[in-house]
């Protein structure tokens, strides 16, 4: 079984985890990814319930043409009191939290929000649904915090180090998990793969 964890397209706001639609660049990113996924024999499509993930999945589904299943369990990590704030406001008002977080010594929750372990435990409810679905190639449109938590948890990594998984996860990047029934194990096949965007510099967060 192949599970393709996909980070949603670029959202139409720079503020922290606001529930808004895709930017025009996000829609373009999803179109590029959809054309790529058309060759992946996708037989199931999931997304979180946040608007940016739902819209990304809807664009992908023009190429995949599968029932679109929406699951709240794979929504983005709760940033608690940071939500709706700009990066500058966060750096100013939550400087002590950011310093502690970047020590990477504990899986500390966002003030008033979640930690990585909490995200992993709720997201695994959807992963278990997928694992037992009988499908072979599943696309899951979700969020950067969820992808890092799932990869860390499934590989048995220290959740406090989850932010070391990719300095920046690209919008519409693919992180592929492979599950084998015989070993009952998940394997990481690829991480933050954004080859479909490499010729489109304006759609990238990372400068190549």
PADRENDO-685928 format. One record per residue: residue number from 1; residue in three letters; x, y, z of N, C-alpha, C in turn. Coordinates in steps of 0.05 Angstrom, whole numbers. Example, Ala and Ser with C-alpha at 12.3 -4.5 7.8 and 13.67 -1.06 7.14 Angstrom:
+-----+------+--------+--------+--------+--------+--------+--------+--------+--------+--------+
| seq | type |    n_X |    n_Y |    n_Z |   ca_X |   ca_Y |   ca_Z |    c_X |    c_Y |    c_Z |
+-----+------+--------+--------+--------+--------+--------+--------+--------+--------+--------+
|   1 |  ALA |    264 |   -114 |    156 |    246 |    -90 |    156 |    264 |    -66 |    156 |
|   2 |  SER |    257 |    -45 |    142 |    273 |    -21 |    143 |    258 |      1 |    157 |
+-----+------+--------+--------+--------+--------+--------+--------+--------+--------+--------+
***
This chain:
+-----+------+--------+--------+--------+--------+--------+--------+--------+--------+--------+
| seq | type |    n_X |    n_Y |    n_Z |   ca_X |   ca_Y |   ca_Z |    c_X |    c_Y |    c_Z |
+-----+------+--------+--------+--------+--------+--------+--------+--------+--------+--------+
|   1 |  UNK |     17 |    -24 |      0 |      0 |      0 |      0 |     18 |     25 |      0 |
|   2 |  UNK |     11 |     44 |    -17 |     24 |     70 |    -19 |      6 |     92 |     -8 |
|   3 |  UNK |     15 |    107 |     11 |      0 |    130 |     22 |     16 |    155 |     15 |
|   4 |  UNK |      4 |    172 |     -1 |     17 |    196 |    -10 |      7 |    219 |      8 |
|   5 |  UNK |     23 |    228 |     27 |     16 |    251 |     44 |     23 |    276 |     28 |
|   6 |  UNK |      3 |    293 |     24 |      7 |    317 |      7 |      1 |    342 |     24 |
|   7 |  UNK |     20 |    360 |     24 |     15 |    385 |     37 |     -2 |    402 |     19 |
|   8 |  UNK |    -22 |    415 |     30 |    -41 |    431 |     14 |    -27 |    453 |     -2 |
|   9 |  UNK |    -41 |    465 |    -21 |    -30 |    487 |    -36 |    -28 |    512 |    -20 |
|  10 |  UNK |    -14 |    532 |    -31 |     -9 |    557 |    -17 |    -36 |    571 |     -9 |
|  11 |  UNK |    -38 |    579 |     16 |    -63 |    591 |     24 |    -63 |    621 |     20 |
|  12 |  UNK |    -87 |    633 |     21 |    -91 |    661 |     14 |    -88 |    679 |     39 |
|  13 |  UNK |    -69 |    674 |     56 |    -63 |    690 |     79 |    -37 |    683 |     91 |
|  14 |  UNK |    -21 |    702 |    100 |      5 |    696 |    113 |      2 |    691 |    143 |
|  15 |  UNK |    -22 |    693 |    154 |    -27 |    691 |    183 |    -27 |    661 |    191 |
|  16 |  UNK |    -22 |    656 |    216 |    -18 |    629 |    227 |    -44 |    614 |    227 |
|  17 |  UNK |    -46 |    593 |    211 |    -67 |    573 |    211 |    -95 |    585 |    211 |
|  18 |  UNK |    -99 |    605 |    194 |   -126 |    615 |    190 |   -140 |    598 |    169 |
|  19 |  UNK |   -166 |    593 |    172 |   -180 |    575 |    154 |   -190 |    590 |    130 |
|  20 |  UNK |   -173 |    593 |    110 |   -179 |    609 |     86 |   -175 |    592 |     61 |
|  21 |  UNK |   -185 |    602 |     39 |   -183 |    589 |     13 |   -154 |    590 |      2 |
|  22 |  UNK |   -150 |    576 |    -20 |   -123 |    576 |    -33 |   -119 |    603 |    -47 |
|  23 |  UNK |    -93 |    611 |    -48 |    -85 |    633 |    -65 |    -84 |    623 |    -94 |
|  24 |  UNK |    -83 |    641 |   -113 |    -82 |    632 |   -141 |    -57 |    615 |   -146 |
|  25 |  UNK |    -35 |    621 |   -132 |    -11 |    604 |   -134 |    -17 |    576 |   -123 |
|  26 |  UNK |    -32 |    574 |   -102 |    -39 |    548 |    -91 |    -56 |    531 |   -110 |
|  27 |  UNK |    -73 |    544 |   -125 |    -89 |    530 |   -145 |    -71 |    520 |   -168 |
|  28 |  UNK |    -52 |    536 |   -176 |    -33 |    528 |   -196 |    -16 |    504 |   -187 |
|  29 |  UNK |     -7 |    506 |   -162 |      9 |    484 |   -151 |     -7 |    458 |   -152 |
|  30 |  UNK |    -33 |    459 |   -144 |    -50 |    435 |   -144 |    -54 |    425 |   -173 |
|  31 |  UNK |    -56 |    442 |   -192 |    -59 |    433 |   -220 |    -34 |    418 |   -229 |
|  32 |  UNK |    -10 |    428 |   -223 |     15 |    414 |   -230 |     15 |    387 |   -216 |
|  33 |  UNK |      8 |    386 |   -191 |      8 |    360 |   -177 |    -12 |    341 |   -188 |
|  34 |  UNK |    -36 |    352 |   -195 |    -57 |    335 |   -206 |    -48 |    321 |   -231 |
|  35 |  UNK |    -34 |    336 |   -249 |    -25 |    324 |   -273 |     -4 |    302 |   -267 |
|  36 |  UNK |     12 |    306 |   -247 |     31 |    285 |   -239 |     17 |    261 |   -228 |
|  37 |  UNK |     -2 |    265 |   -210 |    -16 |    243 |   -197 |    -33 |    227 |   -216 |
|  38 |  UNK |    -40 |    238 |   -239 |    -56 |    223 |   -258 |    -43 |    197 |   -267 |
|  39 |  UNK |    -17 |    195 |   -263 |     -2 |    171 |   -270 |      3 |    152 |   -246 |
|  40 |  UNK |     -8 |    158 |   -223 |     -2 |    143 |   -199 |    -23 |    123 |   -191 |
|  41 |  UNK |    -44 |    120 |   -208 |    -65 |    100 |   -203 |    -77 |    103 |   -175 |
|  42 |  UNK |    -83 |    128 |   -168 |    -95 |    134 |   -142 |   -123 |    122 |   -141 |
|  43 |  UNK |   -129 |    107 |   -120 |   -155 |     94 |   -117 |   -171 |    103 |    -92 |
|  44 |  UNK |   -160 |    124 |    -78 |   -175 |    136 |    -56 |   -163 |    163 |    -51 |
|  45 |  UNK |   -181 |    182 |    -43 |   -172 |    210 |    -38 |   -184 |    219 |    -12 |
|  46 |  UNK |   -167 |    228 |      6 |   -175 |    239 |     32 |   -165 |    268 |     34 |
|  47 |  UNK |   -178 |    284 |     50 |   -167 |    310 |     58 |   -176 |    317 |     86 |
|  48 |  UNK |   -162 |    336 |     98 |   -172 |    348 |    123 |   -196 |    365 |    117 |
|  49 |  UNK |   -209 |    375 |    138 |   -233 |    391 |    134 |   -227 |    421 |    131 |
|  50 |  UNK |   -202 |    429 |    132 |   -195 |    457 |    129 |   -197 |    465 |     99 |
|  51 |  UNK |   -206 |    490 |     94 |   -213 |    498 |     67 |   -190 |    494 |     48 |
|  52 |  UNK |   -165 |    501 |     56 |   -143 |    499 |     37 |   -137 |    470 |     29 |
|  53 |  UNK |   -142 |    451 |     47 |   -138 |    423 |     41 |   -161 |    413 |     23 |
|  54 |  UNK |   -186 |    421 |     30 |   -209 |    412 |     14 |   -206 |    422 |    -15 |
|  55 |  UNK |   -199 |    448 |    -18 |   -197 |    459 |    -45 |   -174 |    446 |    -61 |
|  56 |  UNK |   -152 |    440 |    -47 |   -130 |    426 |    -61 |   -139 |    398 |    -70 |
|  57 |  UNK |   -154 |    384 |    -53 |   -164 |    357 |    -61 |   -183 |    359 |    -84 |
|  58 |  UNK |   -200 |    380 |    -84 |   -220 |    383 |   -106 |   -206 |    387 |   -133 |
|  59 |  UNK |   -184 |    402 |   -132 |   -169 |    406 |   -157 |   -156 |    380 |   -166 |
|  60 |  UNK |   -143 |    366 |   -147 |   -130 |    341 |   -153 |   -151 |    321 |   -165 |
|  61 |  UNK |   -175 |    323 |   -155 |   -195 |    303 |   -163 |   -204 |    306 |   -192 |
|  62 |  UNK |   -198 |    328 |   -205 |   -203 |    330 |   -233 |   -186 |    310 |   -249 |
|  63 |  UNK |   -163 |    302 |   -237 |   -145 |    283 |   -249 |   -147 |    255 |   -237 |
|  64 |  UNK |   -156 |    253 |   -212 |   -158 |    228 |   -198 |   -185 |    215 |   -202 |
|  65 |  UNK |   -206 |    231 |   -199 |   -233 |    222 |   -203 |   -241 |    199 |   -184 |
|  66 |  UNK |   -238 |    205 |   -158 |   -245 |    186 |   -137 |   -263 |    200 |   -116 |
|  67 |  UNK |   -279 |    185 |   -101 |   -294 |    197 |    -79 |   -275 |    212 |    -60 |
|  68 |  UNK |   -284 |    236 |    -52 |   -267 |    253 |    -35 |   -277 |    250 |     -6 |
|  69 |  UNK |   -261 |    239 |     11 |   -268 |    233 |     39 |   -254 |    254 |     56 |
|  70 |  UNK |   -270 |    269 |     72 |   -260 |    290 |     89 |   -259 |    281 |    118 |
|  71 |  UNK |   -235 |    284 |    130 |   -231 |    274 |    158 |   -219 |    296 |    175 |
|  72 |  UNK |   -233 |    304 |    196 |   -223 |    324 |    215 |   -198 |    316 |    229 |
|  73 |  UNK |   -194 |    290 |    232 |   -170 |    280 |    247 |   -144 |    288 |    234 |
|  74 |  UNK |   -144 |    295 |    208 |   -118 |    301 |    195 |   -116 |    331 |    190 |
|  75 |  UNK |   -131 |    348 |    205 |   -128 |    377 |    204 |   -101 |    385 |    215 |
|  76 |  UNK |    -93 |    409 |    210 |    -67 |    419 |    219 |    -66 |    419 |    250 |
|  77 |  UNK |    -41 |    418 |    260 |    -36 |    420 |    289 |    -49 |    446 |    299 |
|  78 |  UNK |    -61 |    445 |    323 |    -71 |    469 |    334 |    -48 |    486 |    345 |
|  79 |  UNK |    -46 |    511 |    335 |    -25 |    529 |    344 |    -36 |    546 |    368 |
|  80 |  UNK |    -59 |    540 |    378 |    -70 |    552 |    402 |    -71 |    583 |    399 |
|  81 |  UNK |    -58 |    596 |    418 |    -59 |    625 |    420 |    -45 |    639 |    397 |
|  82 |  UNK |    -29 |    624 |    382 |    -14 |    636 |    359 |    -31 |    639 |    334 |
|  83 |  UNK |    -53 |    625 |    333 |    -69 |    625 |    309 |    -80 |    653 |    302 |
|  84 |  UNK |    -78 |    660 |    277 |    -87 |    686 |    268 |    -67 |    708 |    270 |
|  85 |  UNK |    -43 |    701 |    280 |    -22 |    721 |    284 |     -2 |    721 |    261 |
|  86 |  UNK |     11 |    743 |    257 |     33 |    744 |    238 |     58 |    733 |    250 |
|  87 |  UNK |     78 |    727 |    233 |    104 |    717 |    243 |    117 |    737 |    261 |
|  88 |  UNK |    115 |    762 |    254 |    127 |    784 |    271 |    114 |    785 |    298 |
|  89 |  UNK |     87 |    782 |    299 |     73 |    783 |    325 |     81 |    758 |    342 |
|  90 |  UNK |     83 |    735 |    329 |     90 |    711 |    343 |    118 |    714 |    355 |
|  91 |  UNK |    137 |    723 |    338 |    165 |    727 |    348 |    166 |    746 |    371 |
|  92 |  UNK |    149 |    766 |    372 |    149 |    785 |    393 |    135 |    775 |    418 |
|  93 |  UNK |    111 |    764 |    415 |     95 |    757 |    439 |    101 |    729 |    450 |
|  94 |  UNK |    113 |    712 |    433 |    118 |    685 |    442 |    147 |    678 |    439 |
|  95 |  UNK |    165 |    697 |    443 |    193 |    693 |    440 |    204 |    671 |    458 |
|  96 |  UNK |    195 |    671 |    483 |    205 |    650 |    502 |    197 |    622 |    493 |
|  97 |  UNK |    172 |    620 |    484 |    163 |    594 |    474 |    180 |    585 |    449 |
|  98 |  UNK |    184 |    603 |    431 |    199 |    596 |    407 |    228 |    587 |    414 |
|  99 |  UNK |    240 |    601 |    433 |    267 |    593 |    442 |    267 |    565 |    453 |
| 100 |  UNK |    247 |    559 |    470 |    246 |    532 |    482 |    240 |    511 |    461 |
| 101 |  UNK |    222 |    518 |    442 |    215 |    499 |    421 |    240 |    491 |    404 |
| 102 |  UNK |    256 |    511 |    397 |    278 |    506 |    380 |    302 |    492 |    393 |
| 103 |  UNK |    300 |    488 |    419 |    320 |    471 |    433 |    316 |    442 |    425 |
| 104 |  UNK |    292 |    435 |    416 |    286 |    408 |    407 |    291 |    387 |    428 |
| 105 |  UNK |    285 |    394 |    453 |    290 |    376 |    475 |    264 |    362 |    485 |
| 106 |  UNK |    241 |    375 |    480 |    216 |    364 |    488 |    195 |    369 |    467 |
| 107 |  UNK |    175 |    352 |    466 |    152 |    355 |    448 |    132 |    373 |    462 |
| 108 |  UNK |    139 |    399 |    463 |    122 |    417 |    478 |     98 |    426 |    461 |
| 109 |  UNK |     75 |    429 |    473 |     52 |    439 |    458 |     54 |    469 |    453 |
| 110 |  UNK |     41 |    478 |    431 |     38 |    506 |    427 |     21 |    518 |    450 |
| 111 |  UNK |     26 |    542 |    459 |     10 |    553 |    481 |    -20 |    553 |    475 |
| 112 |  UNK |    -35 |    538 |    491 |    -63 |    534 |    485 |    -70 |    516 |    463 |
| 113 |  UNK |    -50 |    502 |    452 |    -54 |    484 |    429 |    -43 |    456 |    434 |
| 114 |  UNK |    -34 |    443 |    412 |    -27 |    415 |    413 |      4 |    411 |    411 |
| 115 |  UNK |     12 |    387 |    419 |     40 |    378 |    414 |     39 |    357 |    391 |
| 116 |  UNK |     62 |    349 |    382 |     64 |    330 |    361 |     51 |    303 |    367 |
| 117 |  UNK |     55 |    293 |    391 |     43 |    267 |    399 |     13 |    268 |    397 |
| 118 |  UNK |      1 |    290 |    405 |    -28 |    292 |    403 |    -38 |    291 |    374 |
| 119 |  UNK |    -23 |    305 |    357 |    -30 |    305 |    329 |    -27 |    277 |    317 |
| 120 |  UNK |     -5 |    264 |    324 |     -1 |    236 |    314 |    -23 |    218 |    323 |
| 121 |  UNK |    -31 |    219 |    347 |    -52 |    201 |    357 |    -78 |    205 |    344 |
| 122 |  UNK |    -86 |    230 |    339 |   -112 |    234 |    325 |   -110 |    227 |    295 |
| 123 |  UNK |    -87 |    235 |    282 |    -84 |    229 |    254 |    -83 |    199 |    248 |
| 124 |  UNK |    -73 |    184 |    267 |    -71 |    155 |    263 |    -99 |    142 |    261 |
| 125 |  UNK |   -120 |    155 |    270 |   -147 |    144 |    266 |   -153 |    142 |    237 |
| 126 |  UNK |   -146 |    163 |    222 |   -150 |    163 |    193 |   -131 |    144 |    179 |
| 127 |  UNK |   -106 |    143 |    188 |    -86 |    124 |    176 |    -95 |     95 |    180 |
| 128 |  UNK |   -106 |     89 |    203 |   -116 |     62 |    207 |   -140 |     56 |    189 |
| 129 |  UNK |   -157 |     75 |    185 |   -179 |     72 |    166 |   -169 |     65 |    139 |
| 130 |  UNK |   -148 |     80 |    131 |   -136 |     76 |    104 |   -123 |     48 |    103 |
| 131 |  UNK |   -108 |     42 |    124 |    -93 |     16 |    124 |   -111 |     -8 |    121 |
| 132 |  UNK |   -135 |     -6 |    131 |   -154 |    -29 |    130 |   -174 |    -26 |    107 |
| 133 |  UNK |   -170 |     -6 |     89 |   -190 |      0 |     69 |   -190 |    -19 |     45 |
| 134 |  UNK |   -168 |    -34 |     41 |   -165 |    -51 |     18 |   -156 |    -36 |     -7 |
| 135 |  UNK |   -151 |    -10 |     -4 |   -141 |      6 |    -27 |   -111 |      3 |    -29 |
| 136 |  UNK |   -100 |     11 |    -53 |    -71 |      8 |    -57 |    -55 |     33 |    -59 |
| 137 |  UNK |    -68 |     55 |    -70 |    -53 |     80 |    -74 |    -71 |    103 |    -65 |
| 138 |  UNK |    -65 |    114 |    -42 |    -83 |    133 |    -29 |    -69 |    160 |    -27 |
| 139 |  UNK |    -83 |    181 |    -36 |    -74 |    208 |    -34 |    -88 |    221 |    -10 |
| 140 |  UNK |    -72 |    234 |      7 |    -82 |    246 |     32 |    -73 |    275 |     33 |
| 141 |  UNK |    -91 |    294 |     29 |    -84 |    322 |     29 |    -86 |    332 |     58 |
| 142 |  UNK |    -64 |    340 |     69 |    -63 |    347 |     97 |    -44 |    371 |    101 |
| 143 |  UNK |    -29 |    372 |    123 |    -15 |    396 |    131 |     13 |    389 |    141 |
| 144 |  UNK |     31 |    409 |    141 |     59 |    405 |    148 |     62 |    393 |    176 |
| 145 |  UNK |     48 |    403 |    195 |     50 |    393 |    223 |     41 |    364 |    225 |
| 146 |  UNK |     21 |    357 |    210 |     11 |    329 |    210 |     31 |    311 |    197 |
| 147 |  UNK |     42 |    319 |    174 |     62 |    303 |    160 |     86 |    297 |    178 |
| 148 |  UNK |     97 |    318 |    191 |    120 |    314 |    208 |    113 |    296 |    232 |
| 149 |  UNK |     89 |    299 |    244 |     81 |    283 |    266 |     77 |    254 |    258 |
| 150 |  UNK |     65 |    249 |    235 |     60 |    222 |    226 |     87 |    208 |    219 |
| 151 |  UNK |    104 |    221 |    205 |    130 |    208 |    198 |    145 |    202 |    223 |
| 152 |  UNK |    146 |    221 |    242 |    161 |    216 |    267 |    149 |    193 |    282 |
| 153 |  UNK |    123 |    193 |    285 |    110 |    172 |    301 |    112 |    144 |    288 |
| 154 |  UNK |    107 |    143 |    262 |    107 |    117 |    248 |    135 |    105 |    247 |
| 155 |  UNK |    156 |    122 |    246 |    183 |    112 |    245 |    196 |    109 |    273 |
| 156 |  UNK |    181 |    116 |    294 |    191 |    113 |    321 |    212 |    134 |    328 |
| 157 |  UNK |    211 |    157 |    315 |    230 |    178 |    320 |    222 |    194 |    345 |
| 158 |  UNK |    240 |    208 |    357 |    235 |    225 |    380 |    218 |    249 |    370 |
| 159 |  UNK |    193 |    251 |    380 |    175 |    272 |    371 |    186 |    300 |    375 |
| 160 |  UNK |    204 |    303 |    395 |    216 |    330 |    400 |    233 |    339 |    376 |
| 161 |  UNK |    241 |    320 |    359 |    259 |    327 |    336 |    243 |    330 |    310 |
| 162 |  UNK |    217 |    331 |    312 |    200 |    331 |    287 |    206 |    354 |    269 |
| 163 |  UNK |    214 |    377 |    280 |    219 |    401 |    264 |    244 |    399 |    247 |
| 164 |  UNK |    260 |    378 |    252 |    284 |    373 |    236 |    277 |    359 |    210 |
| 165 |  UNK |    252 |    350 |    207 |    243 |    337 |    183 |    235 |    359 |    163 |
| 166 |  UNK |    254 |    368 |    148 |    249 |    388 |    128 |    250 |    416 |    139 |
| 167 |  UNK |    269 |    432 |    130 |    270 |    460 |    139 |    245 |    475 |    130 |
| 168 |  UNK |    235 |    468 |    107 |    210 |    479 |     97 |    196 |    459 |     79 |
| 169 |  UNK |    172 |    451 |     87 |    157 |    432 |     70 |    143 |    448 |     48 |
| 170 |  UNK |    147 |    441 |     23 |    136 |    455 |      1 |    106 |    449 |     -1 |
| 171 |  UNK |     91 |    470 |    -10 |     62 |    466 |    -15 |     59 |    446 |    -39 |
| 172 |  UNK |     41 |    428 |    -35 |     35 |    405 |    -54 |     58 |    385 |    -56 |
| 173 |  UNK |     77 |    386 |    -38 |     98 |    365 |    -38 |     86 |    338 |    -31 |
| 174 |  UNK |     99 |    317 |    -39 |     91 |    289 |    -34 |    110 |    277 |    -14 |
| 175 |  UNK |     99 |    265 |      7 |    114 |    248 |     25 |    101 |    220 |     24 |
| 176 |  UNK |    115 |    201 |     14 |    104 |    174 |      9 |    111 |    154 |     31 |
| 177 |  UNK |     90 |    143 |     42 |     93 |    120 |     61 |     85 |     95 |     47 |
| 178 |  UNK |    100 |     74 |     52 |     93 |     47 |     41 |     88 |     29 |     65 |
| 179 |  UNK |     65 |     15 |     64 |     58 |     -4 |     85 |     58 |    -32 |     74 |
| 180 |  UNK |     72 |    -51 |     88 |     73 |    -79 |     80 |     58 |    -96 |    101 |
| 181 |  UNK |     38 |   -111 |     91 |     22 |   -128 |    109 |     39 |   -149 |    122 |
| 182 |  UNK |     59 |   -160 |    108 |     74 |   -182 |    119 |     90 |   -174 |    144 |
| 183 |  UNK |    102 |   -150 |    143 |    117 |   -141 |    166 |    102 |   -123 |    185 |
| 184 |  UNK |     77 |   -114 |    176 |     61 |    -96 |    192 |     76 |    -70 |    198 |
| 185 |  UNK |     92 |    -60 |    178 |    108 |    -37 |    182 |    103 |    -16 |    160 |
| 186 |  UNK |    107 |      9 |    169 |    107 |     31 |    150 |    136 |     39 |    144 |
| 187 |  UNK |    142 |     45 |    118 |    168 |     54 |    110 |    165 |     81 |     96 |
| 188 |  UNK |    185 |     98 |    100 |    185 |    124 |     87 |    200 |    121 |     60 |
| 189 |  UNK |    185 |    124 |     38 |    196 |    120 |     12 |    207 |    147 |      0 |
| 190 |  UNK |    193 |    168 |      5 |    203 |    195 |     -3 |    191 |    216 |     15 |
| 191 |  UNK |    205 |    239 |     16 |    197 |    260 |     35 |    199 |    287 |     21 |
| 192 |  UNK |    178 |    304 |     22 |    178 |    331 |     12 |    187 |    332 |    -17 |
| 193 |  UNK |    175 |    315 |    -33 |    182 |    313 |    -62 |    165 |    333 |    -77 |
| 194 |  UNK |    178 |    353 |    -88 |    163 |    374 |   -103 |    174 |    377 |   -131 |
| 195 |  UNK |    181 |    355 |   -144 |    193 |    356 |   -171 |    174 |    369 |   -191 |
| 196 |  UNK |    148 |    367 |   -186 |    129 |    379 |   -205 |    129 |    409 |   -204 |
| 197 |  UNK |    142 |    422 |   -185 |    144 |    451 |   -182 |    171 |    462 |   -189 |
| 198 |  UNK |    191 |    445 |   -194 |    218 |    455 |   -196 |    223 |    474 |   -219 |
| 199 |  UNK |    207 |    473 |   -239 |    210 |    492 |   -262 |    194 |    517 |   -258 |
| 200 |  UNK |    180 |    520 |   -235 |    163 |    543 |   -229 |    172 |    557 |   -204 |
| 201 |  UNK |    193 |    573 |   -207 |    206 |    585 |   -183 |    186 |    601 |   -166 |
| 202 |  UNK |    167 |    614 |   -179 |    148 |    631 |   -164 |    129 |    615 |   -147 |
| 203 |  UNK |    128 |    588 |   -150 |    110 |    571 |   -134 |    125 |    557 |   -112 |
| 204 |  UNK |    150 |    563 |   -108 |    166 |    550 |    -88 |    171 |    567 |    -63 |
| 205 |  UNK |    173 |    554 |    -41 |    182 |    567 |    -16 |    212 |    567 |    -14 |
| 206 |  UNK |    224 |    544 |    -23 |    253 |    540 |    -22 |    266 |    550 |    -48 |
| 207 |  UNK |    287 |    565 |    -45 |    303 |    574 |    -69 |    323 |    552 |    -76 |
| 208 |  UNK |    320 |    541 |   -100 |    338 |    519 |   -108 |    366 |    529 |   -115 |
+-----+------+--------+--------+--------+--------+--------+--------+--------+--------+--------+
***
